[in-house]
Amino acid sequence: MSILKIIEYGNPILREKSKEVTKVSKKIKTLIMDMLDTMYSANGVGLAAPQVGENLRIFVIDVSDPSGPINPLVFVNPKIIKKSGAINSYEGCLSFPKAYTNVRRYANVMVKALDINGRPFVKEARDGELLARAIQHEFDHLDGKLFIDHCRNRFEADSVLKKFNLPPVEVDKLINEEDLEKEIEQYEKEHPEVIEKLKKELEENQ
Ligand code: NI
């Protein structure tokens, strides 16, 4: 297993659409193991294949407590089959060293994918939990989308990127999410306990 170089924002590879994996071959398994190694060594919760220069539809996630045992999740050829609710998600990305900003995400998602042995599985993540946000973030990478494309405040995102010497927001890549913005407001009213939990989690991590 080896640690791969993580590609940073500004590299066009991150904007390409990735291809489906036709077979979870030995070579693909090695790539997945290397991606896990790379993610753990960078203390990330997720990593997508384009971030290590492979435009293939694969991502890995581990949202377990860093002080406990590891719990790697592997997603090959993922499809998001259900999504609902919306939340504010404060996110960063291993391809954007140290830069964090507020983005819009769905609160609940269901994803279908193949595991490292090529076996299909379905995974559900709810109530804006870290797994729900990570799945959407990593899934986006496979379509050449980046978290800043979902930013809630373009000027805030720009100033964060500038602070860490990263290229500015690509205005033509911004996703129009007015409906999602309205849904965030609605969801916050209806699920105060979820919002409270997310706030606490954020405070603990700062
Ligand atoms: Ni990322």
Boltz pocket constraint, residues with backbone or C-beta under 6 A from the ligand:
constraints:
  - pocket:
      binder: B
      contacts: [[A, 46], [A, 92], [A, 93], [A, 94], [A, 95], [A, 137], [A, 138], [A, 141]]
      max_distance: 6.0
